[in-house]
Amino acid sequence: MRASNIKTTSVGPGTYKRTFALVLTRSDDGETWLGNRTAEIDGGGKATDIFLVMGGSGITIDGFRLKNILYRGVGIHGGAAFSDDPVFNVATDPAVGNIVQNTEVSDISAPSGAAGDYSYWNSGGVVAEGVVPNTMIARNYFHDTNSMGARIGAERPGDDISGSSLDGNVVVNSMQVVSDGGAIYVQDEILNSVNISITHNYIYNFQGPSNNQGRGIYLDQSASNVTVTDNIIRAGPWGAEGAAAVILSGGSNNTVKNNIIDLGCNARTITAVFLMLPRGGANTPMAGNSFERNLVLSNFSGAQNTFFFNQEGYSYYCGGKIPPPKVAHNIYFNAAGGEEGDNGNCLSDAAPVHVNPRVSAVQYQIADGSSLLNAPVNFRPIHAGWGPDSVLPEAVPGACQAGAAGDRPWSPRVLRRWVRRLTPWR
């Protein structure tokens, strides 16, 4: 492909063993790699990455099954060397307009490295880091990862993640060991990026049984100009200190709107956090952030038992000196009759709506005539069609979905088997 006009490779059915990454560079610009839903690549617990795009642009990875990996199914790096990660600790060309779609990534071990090696934290199904504008991560299925589902980050001068999108992905059982990360994670310490979107993703269980600070969608370290809409974020059976469905940390002009947040029977997962902590480097004033017209479901009795930075019982938490974000017109419903919290330590919902939303317990479809669809909420229904071939999740069972009080928590192993039965290309 490097030496001709042919730029597409179609990989046939089968399981392929690799112990090191397939590295794609500027010489591979414009290539497309097709797995056709039948090509499985097994890293044997030794490969740091399966596909590694180092300064390549316009490359598409489509329709693979990637498993048993140390850190990343697909790693994308552009620009200056990233010293925190040995694989990315090399200067490359910019990596512009790369696409990862219709791909399944599972069983990422994310082992802790030597001092100064933060590869375990820079890990996930797809990780794009550095000068990586217009990265598209779409309709993938990330599951059973000790770290994140998908991560996009800008950390050094000149880094740029503008125009990047995460759309239609399914993330199940992420953040099972590593703490302080998210099923979907974006950061921008350089304050240089615009027009980033996180839309129509389905997230379930972003917290392991023995770690803490797992988050569903995490906009960290000044990530700004991000739109978060039409996502479904479901807490799993675990809830520890710092567990949150959505967290905004140090960024401005972020919009979180028209999402369904299901806290399930876990009374310890906080709805949303707005956090400004003192640290080195530039920081924005966290202006122009909003959390509006979201549906917050739950299914526990009694009071919520959230815990974040020594603050207990709140639905919203503010840390540091920040102008209050706009929090209004969110809908709250607890199917078990417990607390429908709309409060916070520095703000509460300015116009909360407490009604039965008449939402199905499996696919979160809103019944005709639901008050959610009318003013002042005007909620836009979120339609099915996540993951590869719009198959996942047809009906992922789990931890006490709102409206399904009889549901019981399923173990990750049982859940994985159940989801795979839904996926014909497996």
N, C-alpha and C positions, 0 to 999 in steps of 0.2 A: 504493500500500500504506500509506503514511503517513496517508492521509485516509480509509481505509475499514477494514472488517473483513476484507478479503481480504489475507492476509499471505504468500502464496506466489507466486513468479514462476518459471516454467519456461522455460528458455532453449533455443531450438531448435538443431538441428545447424548447424555451420558454424564458421568461424574469424573471430573478432572482434578488431579491432585497437584497442588502447588505449595511450596514451602517459602516462596518469595514472591514479591509483587511483579506484575506486568507493568513496566514503567512506560508511560506515554509522554512525549516531550513535544517541543515545537515542530519537530519533524513529523509528528502525527496529527497536525492541525487538520480539522475537517473530517476525521475518521469516524465511522460508526461501527460499533461492536454489538452484534445481535445474539442474544442467548435464546430467543424464541421460546422462552418459558420452560425449556427442557434441558438447558445446559447448566449443570451444577459445578461450581468450583469450590473445592474443599481445601482450606488452608492448613489442615492438620494441626491446628493449635500452634503453628510456628510462623506463618506468614504475618508480617505486621499489617499488610494491606493485600487485597487481591488485585484491584486496579489502582495504579498510582499515577495521577496526572501531574507532572512536574513542568509547569510552564507551557503546557499545550492548551490550545484554544479551539472552540467549535467541535469538541469531541463528544460523542453520544455513547453512553453505556445503557443498553436497553434489554430487559427481559432475562436477566441471569438470576440464579440462586447462589448466593455466596454464604459460606458458613465456616465455623471453626477458625476464627481469626483472632489475632492478638488485639488489634486496635481499630481497624477501619475496613469496611467492605470496599469503599471507594474513597481514596484520599486525593484531594485537589489542593495544590499549593502553587502560589504565584508570588513573585516579588522577592523581597529581602529574606535572608535566612531567619528562621524562627528557632532561636537557641533552646527553647523549652522542649523541643521534640527532635530527637536525632534524625528521624527520617526527613523532616522538613527543614533541617538546619543547613540549608544550602540556598544560595541565591539563584533564582530562575527567571525566565521571562514571565510576563503577566499571563494568567490563565483566565481567558475571557470567554463567556458564553458556553460553558460546558453543561451538559445535560446528563442526569442520571434518572432513569424512569423505568417503571414496570419491573422493578428488581426487588427480590427478597434478600435480606441480610439478617443472619441470625447467629447466635452463639459467639458473641464477642466477649473474650475473657477479661480484657483490660487489666493486666497485672501491674502492680506498682513497680516502678523502676528504681534506678539508683538516684542518689541525691541530685536534684536539679533536672531530672528527667520526668516531665509531666505528661508523657505519652498516654498514660492511663486516663488522664482527664481530657486529653485532646483526641478522644476516641468516640466512635459511633458508627452507625450504618453508612452514612456519608458525612465526611468532614471536608469543608472548603475553607481555606485559611490564607489570608494575605491579600494580594491584588487579584481578586477573583470576581469581578463584576459580572452581573447577568448570569450567575449560576442558577440553574433550574433543577430542583429536586422534586419530582412529581410522580404520584401514583405508585409509590414504593411500599413495601411491607417490611418494617423493621421490628424484630421481636427477640426477646430473650437476650438482651445485651446488658452486661454489667455496667455499662456507661450509657451514653446518650443515643437517641434515635438518629437525629440529624443535627449538625452543628456548623454554623457559618460565623467566621470571626475575622476582625481587623484589629491588629495590635501594634503595628509599627508605623512610623511616618511613611505616608504614601500608600498604605493599604487601602483597599476600596472594595466594598461588597454591594455597591449600588445596583439597583435593578434586579437583585436576586429574589427568588421566589421558592416557597415550599408549599406545594399544593397537592391535595388529594392523597396524602400519605396515611398509612396506618402504622401506629407505633404502639406495640403491646409489650409489656414487661420490660421497660427500660429502667435505667438507674437502679439496678438491682444490688449493686455493691458500692459503686463510687458515690460519694456525697457531693452536694452543692452543684447540681447540674440539672438539665431538663430533658424531657423527651424531645422537645424542639428547643434549640438554644441559639441565640444570636447575640454577638457582642461587637462593639465598635468603639474602642478606646480612642480612635483618631478623630472622631466626630466628623467624618468625611463622606458619609454614605447617605444616600436618599433612595426613596421609592423601593422599599423592601416590603414584601407581602408574605403573610402566613395565613393561608386560606384553605378551608374545607378539608382539614385533617381530622382523623379520628385517633384519639389518644386514650389508652387505658393502662392503668397501673404504672405509675412513674416513681414508685418508691419501693425499695426492697424491705425485707423483714427485719434487717439488723443495721441498716445505715440510716442517715437522716438527710434533711434538706433536699428531697426530691421535688422537682417542679414539673408541671405539665408543659407550659410555654414560658420561657425564661428569656427576657430581654435584659442582658447584663452589661455592666461596665460601659454605660453611656450609649447603648444602642438606641438610635433615634430614627424618626421618620419611618416607623414600621406600622403597617396596618395588619391587625389580627382580627379576622372576620370569618364567620360561618364554620368554626371549628367545634368539635365535640371533645370535651376533656373530662375523662372519668377517673376519679380516684379509685385505687385498688383497695385491697383489704388491710393494707398497712397504713399507719399514720404516725409519724415521729416528729420530733422538734424540727420546725422549719418547713414542713410539707405545705406546698401551696399550689393551687391550680394555675395561677398566673402571677408573675412577678416582673415588675419594671424597676430597674436599678440604674439610676444616674442618667437617664435619657430624656429627651424632649420630643414633643409632637408625635407621640405614639397613640394610636387609636385601637381600643379593644371593644368591639361592637358585634352584636348579633351572634354570640357564641352560646353553646349549651355547656354548662359546667355542672356535672353530676358528682356531688360529694358522696353519694351512696350511703352506706351505713357507717362510714368512717367520720366520726365527729371531730377528728383532729386535723383535717386538711383545711387550711385557710383559703378563702375565695380569691383574694387579690392582695398583693403587697406592692407598696411604692417606697423604694428604699434609696436613700442617699447616704453613703458612708464615706468618711474621710479616707482618702488614699492618694498616692502620688499620681501625677499627670493631670491632664485637663478634665474638667467636669462641667456638665451643663447644669443649668438651674432647674432642670426637670419641669420646664414650662410646657403648657399645651397638651398634657396627657389627659386621656379620657377613658372611662370604663362605663359604657352606657348600653342599655337595651339588650343586656345579656339575660339568659334564663339560668337561674341557680337552683338546682334540684338537690334534694337530700332525702334520706330515709333512715333517720335515727330518732330515738326517743330522748326526751330530756334536753339538757343544754349542750351546746357545742363545747368542745374541749380543745380548741386550737391552742398552739403554743409557739410563739415566735419572738425571739430575743427577749425572753422573760416577760412577755405580755401574753395573757391568757384570755381565751374566750371570745376573741374578736373575729369578725368576718373580713375586715379590712385592717391593714396595718401600715402605718407610715413610720419610717425611720429616718432621722436626720432633719435638717431644716430645708423643707421643700414647700413650694406653693401647693396648696391642695389641688389634686387633680379633679376633674369633673366626674363625679360618680352619681348617676341619676337614671331613673326609669328602668332599673333592673327588676326582674321578676323573681320572686322567692316562693318555693313550695316544698314543704317537708311531708312526704307521703305517710310517715309514721307518727305525725302529730307533734314532733319535737320542735326545737327552736328554729325559726326561720330568720337567721341573723342578717341584719343589714347595717350593723354598727361597726365602729372602728375606734382606734385610740386617738385619732386626730380628725377623723371625718366619718360621716355615715352617709348612706344613700340619701340624696336630697329629695328624691321623689320615688320611694320604693313602691312596688306593686306586689301585694300578697294575694294571689289567686291560685286556684287549681288550673294549671295550664292545659290539662287534657292532652298529655303527651304519652305516646305509646312507650312501653317499658323496654322494648327491644331496639327499635331503630329510631326512636326519638322523633316520630312523625307527629305533627300537631293536628288535632282533630279540626274538621271544618267548624267554623263558628267559635273557635277559641278566642277568648278576650285578648290573647297575646297579639293577635293579628290586627287589632284595632288600635287607635290612638288611646293613650299617649305612647304605647310601646311600639306598635307597628313592627313586630318581630317578623323577619323573613324566614319562612320554613327552610330547614337544611335538608337537602335531599340525599338519598343514598348514592353510592357510587364511589367507594374509596378503594384504593389499592390497585394492584394489577388486574386488568380486565374488569374493573368495577365490581369485583366479587366480594372483597373483604370490607367490613365484616357484615355478613348477612344477619347474624344474630349472635354476637359474642356474649356468652353468659358471664356473670361476674358478681361483684360484691354489692348486692342490694341496690339495683337500679331503682330510681324513683318510680313509684307506681307498681313495683314488683317486690312487695315485702317478703314474699316467700323465697326469693332467691337466696342461695347460700354462696359463700366465697368458694371459688374453684381454685385448686392448686395450679401453679404455672404449667406443670406437666400435663394435667388434664386439659387445661385451656388450650395449650399448644396442639394437642391431638385433635381437639374439637375444631379449632380453626382450620387445621390442615384438611379436615374432611370437607370443608366448604370450598376448597381450592382445587378445581379440576386439573390445573396444570401441574400439580404435585403428583 
